[in-house]
Amino acid sequence: MEIHVDLVPPAAADHDAPAASLDPTISSGVASVVIDVLRGGTVAVTLFERGAGAVTITSGVRAARKVAERLGAVLVGERDGVPPEGFNHGSSPSLLRRVDFASREVVLLARETPVALARATGTVWLAALNNAVETAKAVLATRPATVRLVCAGDRGEPDLADTVAAGLLVALLDRGARLDAGLDVRLHGGARYCLSVLRTTKDPLDGIWASAAGAELRALGLEEDLAVASETASSDVVLRVLEGETVMGHPAVRLRSA
C-alpha cells in the first residue's frame, strides 16, 4: 500500500476525474481522505454526532441556500465569524454540540472542505482529529492499493492543524496496514514530512493553536473551538462521500456517516 500526502488540494487538472464527479463506486484501488481540522471536518463530525441525517458541504452562500431550499435542510455556516442571512446556525462546533438535528438534512457552508472533496479521487472520506482513528480503520478495511491524504489547507496554503492530523493518519494507516492487514507499506515524501511534524508536536492543541486557521479563530474569540478540534479519537463517526455536483459554480458534496 502506498501512502501519499498533499499539503493542499491539487489543481483539478492534476486528477484523472473532473472536479465534483465523485462517484464512490469507482475507486480503482484508490482511497482519498480529505483532512480539514479547522473547521470543516470537525464541524461535519459534530453535525453527525448531534443527529444529522446527511450533510451537504458547499463553498458558496447562494449555493448553500439553493441546496437547502431543495432539500428542506438546516443551514449551518459562517462568513467572517457571522452566519449569513437566513442561516440557522454558525460553524462553531462547541456551540453545535448543544443542538439536536433530529435526523434533519444539513447544508454546511465551508471555505476549503468542499473544494478538496471535489478534487479527490477514488473512494473519498472526510476526517479531522476527532474521527481519525475510526477513519483509518474504515480505509484499511477496503484494502486500497493507494491512500492519498489531502489537506484542505487555508486559502491555498498548507495549514499546521491539517499537517498534524495527516501525520496522525499516516501513523495509524502505516501501523494498521503492517501489523493488522499484513500489507507492505511505502511512505512517500509528504507522508514522511507529516510524520515528522507529528512527532515534534507535543500535543495536537499546540499545532492547532499555532496554525494560521487557529490564529484566525482566536482573533474571533473562538478558542473553545480549538479545544474541540484537538480532541483526538473522540468520535466514532466515519464520513464518506456519496455524491457531488456543481451548484451556481460551487462544488456541493453530500456526506453520510458510514
Number of C-alpha atoms within 10 A of each C-alpha: 19 16 24 20 26 20 24 23 25 17 11 16 10 10 12 10 16 14 21 23 17 25 16 17 10 11 15 12 14 21 25 25 30 31 32 30 32 31 26 26 24 27 28 31 25 24 26 24 17 17 15 21 16 20 26 27 30 32 22 20 21 15 21 29 23 16 19 20 13 9 14 14 21 21 26 26 26 20 13 9 16 13 18 19 9 10 20 12 18 20 23 22 25 18 13 18 14 9 14 14 17 11 13 18 19 26 30 35 30 25 20 23 29 27 25 26 31 28 26 30 25 22 24 28 27 28 32 32 30 24 22 26 22 19 28 23 15 16 20 21 12 12 16 19 15 18 25 21 31 27 31 32 26 20 12 12 13 18 25 27 32 31 34 28 30 35 23 24 27 26 18 18 22 22 15 17 20 13 11 10 12 10 15 11 16 14 17 12 12 19 25 18 17 24 20 14 18 23 12 10 12 10 13 21 20 16 23 25 20 13 20 20 22 25 16 16 21 15 11 12 11 17 16 14 21 27 15 21 26 24 16 18 15 15 18 15 23 23 26 20 22 20 19 23 17 15 17 13 10 20 26 28 27 23 23 19 20 12
